[in-house]
Amino acid sequence: MIRHFASDVYLELKRARAKHPRPMNSAHEGYAVLLEEVDEVKQEVFHGSDRTKLRDELIQVAAMAQRMAEDLNL
């Protein structure tokens, strides 16, 4: 089965909204969330060797970027 990145981002965004229903309140909060996710990508790049885990982290970055844009009406 071919996995589509955009579809996986949508599912991750849906999961994240269910787990944390409160919207982001500011650009500062969104930045902090994105920075945490990007740091996890960095850890996979420099210390991991699992391509699936790296892909999962990239999906989380994309989902949180989309959430930030939506929550802040950008």
Secondary structure, DSSP 8 states (H G I E B T S, - for coil): ----HHHHHHHHHHHHHHHS-S---SHHHHHHHHHHHHHHHHHHHHH---HHHHHHHHHHHHHHHHHHHHHTT-
